[in-house]
Amino acid sequence: MRRTGNNRESADRAKVGHFLETTGVRAVPQAGRAPEAGRMNVGVAHSEVNPNTRVMNSRGIWLAYVILVGLLHVVLLSIPFFSIPVVWTLTNVIHNLAMYVFLHTVKGTPFETPDQGKARLLTHWEQMDYGLQFTSSRKFLSISPIVLYLLASFYTKYDAAHFLINTASLLSVLLPKLPQFHGVRLFGINKY
């Protein structure tokens, strides 16, 4: 017995449906269309004009961020001649310096974008979440230096020298994150 085109199509749908059922995925078949899992766009480029806008919303990026800060702290703790207050202050200052450079100083994208140069004049912070303020990723990146500052202040026992260094470091990364400074270049620094 020969299969017609319609029978072959329904048999293929049944195979995909059986695969999805065995893997625990429910497929809702639509008339005349293959299930969503059967129509994969392999090798297709991302749909974002500028992937910098969504990178901080990627799965696991916040966990990786916290792990990297913890790893920095452990590496600094392993240096024998640093005391605990010095390590906490160094962790805070290095973190905030890296955050300032990568989020508020470096402009453009590391890849070619079809946005006709719009991202070329924006820092990563200004590109993030299409410029929308108070998104979850922006809140996370604003709260994390504050938490690190509080930890550093506590473990340095609010020593005046450490407190001033940590406060200056915190302000250097919190002020550029304010919505009032979106696109602002103070004294023409980093204008081009």
N, CA, C and O of each residue as an XYZ file, in Angstrom:
768
protein
N       0.840     -1.176      0.000
C       0.000      0.000      0.000
C       0.880      1.233      0.000
O       1.843      1.316      0.762
N       0.559      2.169     -0.834
C       1.347      3.379     -0.978
C       0.761      4.516     -0.156
O      -0.452      4.719     -0.119
N       1.652      5.254      0.504
C       1.203      6.412      1.275
C       1.070      7.616      0.372
O       1.872      7.834     -0.535
N       0.067      8.372      0.635
C      -0.061      9.627     -0.104
C       0.637     10.705      0.693
O       1.077     10.456      1.816
N       0.745     11.885      0.142
C       1.412     13.004      0.820
C       0.763     13.340      2.152
O       1.457     13.677      3.111
N      -0.552     13.252      2.224
C      -1.263     13.585      3.443
C      -0.976     12.571      4.547
O      -0.782     12.948      5.704
N      -0.948     11.281      4.191
C      -0.663     10.233      5.187
C       0.765     10.336      5.703
O       1.009     10.152      6.895
N       1.696     10.624      4.825
C       3.090     10.757      5.227
C       3.246     11.937      6.195
O       3.988     11.854      7.173
N       2.543     13.026      5.912
C       2.615     14.200      6.784
C       2.051     13.889      8.165
O       2.612     14.314      9.175
N       0.955     13.158      8.215
C       0.373     12.814      9.517
C       1.262     11.821     10.262
O       1.334     11.868     11.490
N       1.937     10.928      9.548
C       2.862      9.997     10.201
C       4.057     10.752     10.784
O       4.519     10.435     11.880
N       4.556     11.749     10.055
C       5.659     12.557     10.568
C       5.218     13.330     11.807
O       5.980     13.446     12.767
N       4.014     13.852     11.796
C       3.492     14.555     12.966
C       3.379     13.609     14.155
O       3.675     13.987     15.289
N       2.955     12.393     13.893
C       2.824     11.403     14.974
C       4.189     11.092     15.573
O       4.308     10.956     16.791
N       5.230     10.976     14.733
C       6.579     10.724     15.244
C       7.054     11.867     16.132
O       7.590     11.642     17.217
N       6.853     13.093     15.662
C       7.256     14.258     16.446
C       6.460     14.315     17.736
O       7.014     14.600     18.798
N       5.161     14.047     17.650
C       4.321     14.049     18.839
C       4.762     12.993     19.831
O       4.786     13.246     21.035
N       5.120     11.783     19.331
C       5.604     10.722     20.220
C       6.920     11.123     20.882
O       7.124     10.877     22.071
N       7.817     11.743     20.102
C       9.082     12.218     20.671
C       8.829     13.243     21.762
O       9.445     13.190     22.827
N       7.928     14.174     21.499
C       7.639     15.213     22.480
C       6.998     14.634     23.731
O       7.289     15.082     24.840
N       6.125     13.640     23.565
C       5.488     13.023     24.728
C       6.503     12.286     25.585
O       6.428     12.339     26.813
N       7.454     11.599     24.957
C       8.451     10.851     25.731
C       9.430     11.770     26.431
O      10.018     11.385     27.441
N       9.617     12.974     25.920
C      10.519     13.922     26.579
C       9.791     14.818     27.562
O      10.420     15.631     28.238
N       8.476     14.682     27.653
C       7.722     15.461     28.627
C       7.245     16.805     28.120
O       6.741     17.615     28.898
N       7.396     17.057     26.829
C       6.957     18.323     26.248
C       5.603     18.107     25.596
O       5.411     17.140     24.858
N       4.681     18.988     25.862
C       3.362     18.890     25.246
C       3.347     19.698     23.962
O       3.762     20.857     23.937
N       2.876     19.089     22.919
C       2.756     19.787     21.646
C       1.286     19.977     21.345
O       0.494     19.041     21.447
N       0.933     21.169     20.981
C      -0.434     21.456     20.581
C      -0.440     21.499     19.062
O       0.018     22.472     18.463
N      -0.967     20.427     18.428
C      -0.939     20.415     16.965
C      -1.911     21.441     16.397
O      -3.017     21.629     16.905
N      -1.470     22.094     15.337
C      -2.302     23.062     14.644
C      -2.576     22.525     13.260
O      -1.726     21.873     12.654
N      -3.744     22.797     12.773
C      -4.134     22.292     11.469
C      -3.227     22.857     10.384
O      -3.108     24.072     10.226
N      -2.588     21.953      9.636
C      -1.764     22.370      8.516
C      -0.379     22.868      8.881
O       0.374     23.270      7.994
N      -0.015     22.855     10.167
C       1.300     23.339     10.571
C       1.990     22.276     11.415
O       1.344     21.526     12.147
N       3.291     22.226     11.301
C       4.068     21.314     12.134
C       4.154     21.884     13.543
O       4.059     23.099     13.718
N       4.331     21.031     14.558
C       4.485     21.547     15.924
C       5.700     22.463     16.018
O       6.627     22.368     15.214
N       5.683     23.356     17.015
C       6.748     24.347     17.175
C       8.121     23.689     17.306
O       9.104     24.200     16.769
N       8.199     22.557     18.016
C       9.496     21.906     18.206
C      10.034     21.345     16.900
O      11.245     21.180     16.750
N       9.154     21.051     15.959
C       9.584     20.489     14.687
C      10.097     21.534     13.721
O      10.723     21.185     12.720
N       9.851     22.809     13.991
C      10.263     23.873     13.086
C      11.380     24.688     13.718
O      11.152     25.827     14.127
N      12.562     24.140     13.807
C      13.692     24.853     14.410
C      14.432     25.639     13.345
O      14.606     25.173     12.219
N      14.854     26.807     13.703
C      15.624     27.644     12.795
C      17.105     27.476     13.117
O      17.707     28.321     13.780
N      17.671     26.403     12.653
C      19.071     26.124     12.923
C      19.944     26.983     12.029
O      19.733     27.051     10.818
N      20.927     27.640     12.633
C      21.858     28.452     11.866
C      21.340     29.830     11.521
O      21.928     30.529     10.696
N      20.248     30.225     12.143
C      19.684     31.535     11.871
C      20.249     32.515     12.887
O      20.362     32.191     14.069
N      20.597     33.690     12.440
C      21.172     34.702     13.325
C      20.135     35.184     14.333
O      18.932     35.000     14.149
N      20.621     35.798     15.389
C      19.719     36.329     16.406
C      18.860     37.441     15.812
O      19.208     38.038     14.794
N      17.756     37.700     16.454
C      16.833     38.702     15.916
C      17.089     40.091     16.476
O      16.429     41.050     16.075
N      18.027     40.213     17.389
C      18.320     41.510     17.981
C      19.178     42.341     17.042
O      20.135     41.838     16.453
N      18.835     43.605     16.906
C      19.678     44.511     16.132
C      20.982     44.731     16.888
O      22.059     44.775     16.292
N      20.873     44.871     18.218
C      22.035     45.074     19.072
C      21.933     44.131     20.272
O      21.180     44.417     21.203
N      22.668     43.020     20.278
C      22.580     42.077     21.393
C      23.019     42.657     22.744
O      22.703     42.074     23.782
N      23.733     43.781     22.761
C      24.089     44.423     24.027
C      22.857     44.818     24.824
O      22.928     44.949     26.046
N      21.728     45.009     24.150
C      20.532     45.456     24.843
C      19.964     44.383     25.752
O      19.285     44.708     26.727
N      20.220     43.116     25.465
C      19.593     42.030     26.212
C      20.573     41.107     26.926
O      20.141     40.123     27.526
N      21.862     41.380     26.886
C      22.838     40.427     27.425
C      22.685     40.231     28.933
O      22.901     39.124     29.426
N      22.321     41.261     29.666
C      22.181     41.110     31.116
C      20.895     40.403     31.509
O      20.694     40.104     32.686
N      20.026     40.131     30.552
C      18.824     39.355     30.820
C      19.006     37.901     30.426
O      18.062     37.116     30.515
N      20.198     37.528     29.994
C      20.461     36.160     29.596
C      20.393     35.236     30.807
O      20.612     35.646     31.947
N      20.085     33.992     30.522
C      19.952     33.010     31.578
C      21.306     32.771     32.248
O      22.294     32.481     31.573
N      21.348     32.891     33.569
C      22.536     32.582     34.345
C      23.559     33.698     34.443
O      24.587     33.517     35.095
N      23.319     34.838     33.824
C      24.336     35.899     33.825
C      24.487     36.510     35.214
O      25.593     36.884     35.603
N      23.399     36.618     35.962
C      23.490     37.183     37.313
C      24.262     36.245     38.230
O      25.058     36.694     39.056
N      24.030     34.948     38.088
C      24.770     33.974     38.895
C      26.254     34.009     38.553
O      27.100     33.954     39.445
N      26.570     34.102     37.270
C      27.969     34.192     36.847
C      28.624     35.447     37.407
O      29.785     35.412     37.814
N      27.896     36.541     37.430
C      28.386     37.808     37.980
C      28.733     37.650     39.464
O      29.815     38.044     39.899
N      27.811     37.073     40.232
C      28.034     36.878     41.670
C      29.208     35.930     41.904
O      30.012     36.152     42.809
N      29.310     34.880     41.099
C      30.420     33.930     41.238
C      31.749     34.603     40.929
O      32.739     34.344     41.613
N      31.794     35.457     39.919
C      33.042     36.155     39.584
C      33.468     37.111     40.695
O      34.657     37.222     40.995
N      32.507     37.800     41.306
C      32.851     38.690     42.419
C      33.348     37.866     43.601
O      34.321     38.245     44.253
N      32.688     36.740     43.887
C      33.141     35.851     44.955
C      34.521     35.280     44.675
O      35.341     35.163     45.586
N      34.785     34.923     43.420
C      36.099     34.404     43.039
C      37.175     35.470     43.209
O      38.274     35.172     43.676
N      36.866     36.714     42.833
C      37.806     37.813     43.050
C      38.128     37.942     44.533
O      39.289     38.114     44.905
N      37.110     37.861     45.378
C      37.316     37.988     46.816
C      38.178     36.844     47.359
O      39.061     37.070     48.186
N      37.925     35.630     46.899
C      38.708     34.474     47.363
C      40.161     34.583     46.914
O      41.071     34.247     47.671
N      40.381     35.048     45.691
C      41.753     35.219     45.199
C      42.490     36.258     46.043
O      43.652     36.068     46.402
N      41.802     37.355     46.355
C      42.435     38.374     47.192
C      42.674     37.861     48.618
O      43.663     38.228     49.251
N      41.779     37.023     49.115
C      41.974     36.437     50.448
C      43.170     35.495     50.492
O      43.773     35.308     51.549
N      43.513     34.908     49.365
C      44.616     33.955     49.337
C      45.986     34.630     49.346
O      47.003     33.954     49.505
N      46.027     35.942     49.178
C      47.296     36.667     49.249
C      47.630     36.858     50.725
O      46.877     37.512     51.446
N      48.749     36.295     51.184
C      48.995     36.188     52.625
C      49.177     37.504     53.373
O      48.826     37.570     54.552
N      49.698     38.534     52.758
C      49.998     39.742     53.522
C      48.857     40.757     53.506
O      49.042     41.870     53.998
N      47.675     40.418     52.956
C      46.505     41.301     53.005
C      45.653     40.955     54.213
O      45.343     39.786     54.446
N      45.275     41.967     54.981
C      44.360     41.735     56.101
C      42.925     41.665     55.563
O      42.673     42.012     54.409
N      42.005     41.223     56.392
C      40.607     41.090     55.989
C      40.008     42.443     55.575
O      39.340     42.508     54.543
N      40.222     43.532     56.345
C      39.675     44.820     55.891
C      40.248     45.284     54.548
O      39.528     45.855     53.729
N      41.527     45.041     54.329
C      42.145     45.429     53.051
C      41.547     44.614     51.909
O      41.301     45.148     50.828
N      41.312     43.329     52.142
C      40.741     42.471     51.097
C      39.338     42.938     50.733
O      39.000     42.997     49.551
N      38.515     43.270     51.725
C      37.156     43.730     51.428
C      37.179     45.065     50.687
O      36.390     45.275     49.766
N      38.067     45.956     51.078
C      38.155     47.237     50.374
C      38.663     47.036     48.952
O      38.151     47.661     48.023
N      39.656     46.179     48.767
C      40.157     45.892     47.418
C      39.090     45.229     46.552
O      38.957     45.556     45.372
N      38.332     44.301     47.128
C      37.253     43.653     46.374
C      36.245     44.692     45.899
O      35.815     44.684     44.746
N      35.878     45.584     46.811
C      34.908     46.627     46.465
C      35.464     47.563     45.396
O      34.774     47.867     44.423
N      36.680     48.015     45.561
C      37.266     48.981     44.622
C      37.504     48.343     43.250
O      37.206     48.960     42.228
N      38.034     47.120     43.214
C      38.277     46.448     41.928
C      36.959     46.177     41.213
O      36.849     46.389     40.006
N      35.963     45.713     41.954
C      34.645     45.474     41.361
C      34.074     46.761     40.771
O      33.605     46.773     39.633
N      34.114     47.831     41.539
C      33.538     49.085     41.066
C      34.333     49.690     39.917
O      33.754     50.299     39.018
N      35.647     49.531     39.936
C      36.463     50.012     38.824
C      36.117     49.252     37.540
O      35.940     49.857     36.482
N      36.023     47.915     37.644
C      35.664     47.113     36.469
C      34.263     47.464     35.982
O      34.028     47.556     34.777
N      33.332     47.659     36.915
C      31.974     48.014     36.540
C      31.947     49.382     35.846
O      31.237     49.567     34.858
N      32.713     50.322     36.363
C      32.743     51.655     35.761
C      33.312     51.596     34.344
O      32.765     52.201     33.422
N      34.408     50.865     34.181
C      35.035     50.791     32.856
C      34.120     50.094     31.858
O      33.881     50.612     30.767
N      33.603     48.915     32.226
C      32.830     48.126     31.268
C      31.427     48.673     31.023
O      30.905     48.538     29.916
N      30.808     49.286     32.024
C      29.438     49.764     31.839
C      29.340     51.234     31.475
O      28.418     51.626     30.760
N      30.277     52.067     31.955
C      30.094     53.500     31.816
C      31.171     54.208     31.003
O      31.055     55.410     30.763
N      32.198     53.512     30.578
C      33.264     54.148     29.807
C      33.337     53.610     28.383
O      33.359     54.386     27.427
N      33.374     52.299     28.235
C      33.502     51.686     26.915
C      32.216     51.910     26.130
O      31.118     51.660     26.628
N      32.367     52.386     24.898
C      31.210     52.675     24.057
C      31.157     51.723     22.876
O      32.151     51.089     22.522
N      29.989     51.636     22.277
C      29.829     50.823     21.080
C      29.555     49.379     21.405
O      29.205     49.030     22.532
N      29.720     48.537     20.388
C      29.500     47.102     20.537
C      30.715     46.359     20.020
O      31.456     46.887     19.190
N      30.933     45.130     20.500
C      32.085     44.366     20.018
C      31.827     43.659     18.696
O      32.642     42.840     18.273
N      30.726     43.953     18.043
C      30.369     43.294     16.796
C      29.663     44.308     15.897
O      29.269     45.387     16.340
N      29.519     43.946     14.661
C      28.859     44.811     13.686
C      27.357     44.797     13.918
O      26.753     43.729     14.008
N      26.763     45.950     14.013
C      25.312     46.035     14.180
C      24.701     46.813     13.026
O      25.308     47.750     12.509
N      23.503     46.424     12.627
C      22.854     47.133     11.517
C      22.045     48.341     11.973
O      21.040     48.681     11.348
N      22.464     48.990     13.047
C      21.703     50.137     13.566
C      22.230     51.472     13.053
O      21.877     52.526     13.582
N      23.062     51.431     12.042
C      23.626     52.614     11.396
C      24.396     53.512     12.358
O      24.335     54.737     12.258
N      25.120     52.899     13.288
C      26.009     53.633     14.172
C      25.363     54.252     15.391
O      26.003     55.051     16.074
N      24.118     53.915     15.693
C      23.457     54.503     16.866
C      24.125     54.045     18.158
O      24.248     54.833     19.096
N      24.559     52.784     18.226
C      25.175     52.252     19.439
C      26.628     52.697     19.587
O      27.220     52.527     20.652
N      27.193     53.252     18.549
C      28.607     53.643     18.580
C      28.892     54.715     19.619
O      29.987     54.754     20.181
N      27.933     55.577     19.881
C      28.131     56.682     20.814
C      27.552     56.416     22.197
O      27.581     57.298     23.055
N      27.023     55.206     22.432
C      26.408     54.880     23.712
C      27.262     53.888     24.490
O      27.869     52.985     23.914
N      27.299     54.069     25.810
C      27.977     53.091     26.662
C      27.090     51.868     26.803
O      25.929     51.875     26.395
N      27.653     50.819     27.386
C      26.868     49.591     27.552
C      25.653     49.855     28.449
O      24.572     49.326     28.191
N      25.818     50.661     29.491
C      24.699     50.966     30.384
C      23.569     51.681     29.627
O      22.393     51.421     29.878
N      23.919     52.558     28.723
C      22.915     53.296     27.957
C      22.243     52.422     26.904
O      21.106     52.691     26.518
N      22.925     51.382     26.436
C      22.342     50.464     25.463
C      21.462     49.416     26.121
O      20.537     48.892     25.499
N      21.748     49.111     27.376
C      21.087     48.008     28.059
C      19.575     48.233     28.139
O      19.119     49.331     28.457
N      18.808     47.184     27.848
C      17.343     47.200     27.904
C      16.741     48.331     27.074
O      15.732     48.927     27.451
N      17.376     48.614     25.942
C      16.910     49.632     24.990
C      16.779     51.011     25.640
O      15.980     51.833     25.191
N      17.557     51.268     26.692
C      17.530     52.567     27.344
C      16.436     52.734     28.382
O      16.334     53.793     29.001
N      15.616     51.712     28.585
C      14.569     51.801     29.600
C      15.191     51.822     30.986
O      16.151     51.099     31.256
N      14.645     52.649     31.857
C      15.170     52.769     33.213
C      14.423     51.808     34.146
O      13.285     51.424     33.875
N      15.066     51.434     35.223
C      14.484     50.651     36.307
C      13.966     49.283     35.866
O      12.926     48.826     36.340
N      14.691     48.635     34.962
C      14.380     47.252     34.621
C      15.064     46.349     35.644
O      15.871     46.818     36.447
N      14.747     45.072     35.616
C      15.306     44.164     36.623
C      16.826     44.062     36.526
O      17.500     44.003     37.554
N      17.372     44.039     35.329
C      18.829     43.942     35.209
C      19.512     45.227     35.672
O      20.584     45.173     36.274
N      18.909     46.372     35.399
C      19.482     47.635     35.886
C      19.394     47.726     37.403
O      20.316     48.225     38.048
N      18.300     47.252     37.973
C      18.175     47.248     39.431
C      19.223     46.335     40.058
O      19.832     46.681     41.071
N      19.432     45.156     39.446
C      20.432     44.223     39.967
C      21.823     44.851     39.936
O      22.574     44.752     40.906
N      22.166     45.498     38.820
C      23.488     46.102     38.699
C      23.636     47.369     39.540
O      24.756     47.825     39.770
N      22.537     47.936     39.997
C      22.608     49.077     40.911
C      22.674     48.626     42.366
O      23.314     49.276     43.192
N      22.019     47.524     42.678
C      21.984     47.036     44.058
C      23.264     46.285     44.418
O      23.706     46.342     45.565
N      23.863     45.586     43.465
C      25.048     44.771     43.778
C      26.220     45.591     44.322
O      26.855     45.124     45.267
N      26.561     46.788     43.798
C      27.644     47.538     44.430
C      27.264     48.062     45.818
O      28.131     48.248     46.673
N      25.974     48.298     46.038
C      25.533     48.750     47.360
C      25.703     47.636     48.384
O      26.167     47.876     49.498
N      25.326     46.410     48.002
C      25.492     45.259     48.903
C      26.969     45.036     49.189
O      27.348     44.797     50.336
N      27.802     45.110     48.166
C      29.241     44.936     48.356
C      29.809     46.042     49.243
O      30.688     45.785     50.065
N      29.321     47.256     49.085
C      29.743     48.380     49.927
C      29.369     48.138     51.391
O      30.178     48.380     52.286
N      28.161     47.668     51.632
C      27.732     47.387     53.006
C      28.568     46.276     53.640
O      28.938     46.357     54.811
N      28.862     45.236     52.853
C      29.723     44.162     53.362
C      31.126     44.675     53.664
O      31.702     44.357     54.705
N      31.668     45.468     52.751
C      33.017     46.009     52.958
C      33.052     46.926     54.171
O      34.007     46.890     54.947
N      32.028     47.741     54.343
C      31.977     48.636     55.507
C      31.887     47.849     56.805
O      32.544     48.194     57.787
N      31.087     46.806     56.817
C      30.938     45.997     58.025
C      32.241     45.292     58.392
O      32.662     45.317     59.548
N      32.881     44.659     57.397
C      34.091     43.884     57.689
C      35.324     44.757     57.922
O      36.322     44.278     58.461
N      35.271     46.018     57.528
C      36.374     46.930     57.858
C      36.100     47.656     59.171
O      36.886     48.505     59.593
N      34.979     47.319     59.818
C      34.564     47.903     61.100
C      34.451     49.420     61.012
O      34.764     50.133     61.966
N      34.002     49.902     59.860
C      33.740     51.319     59.614
C      34.962     52.194     59.902
O      34.831     53.325     60.368
N      36.155     51.652     59.616
C      37.385     52.421     59.734
C      37.304     53.619     58.791
O      36.840     53.488     57.659
N      37.748     54.775     59.249
C      37.561     56.023     58.501
C      38.213     55.981     57.116
O      37.596     56.396     56.135
N      39.445     55.488     57.024
C      40.147     55.465     55.733
C      39.445     54.515     54.759
O      39.195     54.878     53.610
N      39.130     53.308     55.217
C      38.433     52.342     54.361
C      37.045     52.861     53.985
O      36.593     52.689     52.853
N      36.379     53.496     54.942
C      35.032     53.999     54.703
C      35.031     55.069     53.608
O      34.152     55.068     52.747
N      35.998     55.973     53.634
C      36.082     57.013     52.606
C      36.387     56.422     51.229
O      35.794     56.822     50.228
N      37.311     55.473     51.190
C      37.663     54.840     49.909
C      36.462     54.091     49.343
O      36.148     54.214     48.159
N      35.788     53.308     50.199
C      34.637     52.536     49.737
C      33.479     53.434     49.318
O      32.778     53.124     48.354
N      33.266     54.541     50.026
C      32.182     55.459     49.680
C      32.464     56.152     48.347
O      31.569     56.265     47.510
N      33.689     56.611     48.142
C      34.048     57.242     46.868
C      33.899     56.255     45.716
O      33.434     56.607     44.633
N      34.303     55.016     45.971
C      34.184     53.979     44.945
C      32.717     53.711     44.615
O      32.354     53.559     43.448
N      31.882     53.653     45.642
C      30.454     53.415     45.416
C      29.816     54.554     44.633
O      29.050     54.310     43.701
N      30.118     55.774     44.993
C      29.531     56.918     44.293
C      29.979     56.986     42.837
O      29.232     57.449     41.974
N      31.200     56.525     42.564
C      31.690     56.568     41.182
C      30.917     55.635     40.257
O      30.899     55.847     39.045
N      30.280     54.606     40.809
C      29.488     53.718     39.945
C      27.988     53.939     40.089
O      27.230     53.546     39.202
N      27.542     54.551     41.171
C      26.103     54.781     41.313
C      25.632     56.036     40.590
O      24.553     56.035     39.998
N      26.414     57.093     40.628
C      25.990     58.332     39.976
C      25.779     58.184     38.466
O      24.787     58.701     37.952
N      26.671     57.498     37.728
C      26.422     57.349     36.282
C      25.192     56.499     35.956
O      24.699     56.538     34.828
N      24.692     55.734     36.926
C      23.529     54.897     36.687
C      22.208     55.660     36.830
O      21.159     55.150     36.439
N      22.249     56.856     37.379
C      21.030     57.624     37.564
C      20.429     58.023     36.221
O      21.165     58.325     35.281
N      19.101     58.028     36.120
C      18.458     58.399     34.846
C      18.812     59.818     34.391
O      18.787     60.106     33.194
N      19.141     60.699     35.332
C      19.485     62.070     34.970
C      20.799     62.140     34.193
O      21.044     63.119     33.489
N      21.638     61.124     34.309
C      22.929     61.111     33.625
C      22.922     60.251     32.365
O      23.985     59.967     31.813
N      21.755     59.835     31.904
C      21.665     59.018     30.693
C      22.090     59.845     29.482
O      21.404     60.797     29.109
N      23.200     59.493     28.877
C      23.722     60.202     27.710
C      24.489     61.469     28.025
O      24.933     62.159     27.107
N      24.654     61.794     29.290
C      25.361     63.016     29.685
C      26.852     62.734     29.745
O      27.273     61.720     30.301
N      27.651     63.626     29.176
C      29.106     63.532     29.235
C      29.605     64.760     29.977
O      29.613     65.862     29.430
N      30.023     64.566     31.234
C      30.489     65.694     32.048
C      31.797     66.248     31.498
O      32.724     65.486     31.224
N      31.881     67.536     31.338
C      33.064     68.255     30.860
C      33.532     67.759     29.495
O      34.695     67.948     29.140
N      32.653     67.131     28.731
C      33.016     66.629     27.421
C      33.859     65.359     27.439
O      34.343     64.920     26.396
N      34.039     64.764     28.624
C      34.820     63.533     28.741
C      34.032     62.390     28.119
O      32.838     62.243     28.378
N      34.686     61.592     27.311
C      34.089     60.429     26.657
C      32.985     60.834     25.685
O      32.028     60.089     25.474
N      33.125     62.013     25.099
C      32.090     62.509     24.179
C      32.102     61.767     22.853
O      31.047     61.540     22.261
N      33.281     61.389     22.381
C      33.370     60.755     21.065
C      33.637     59.310     21.162
O      33.741     58.631     20.141
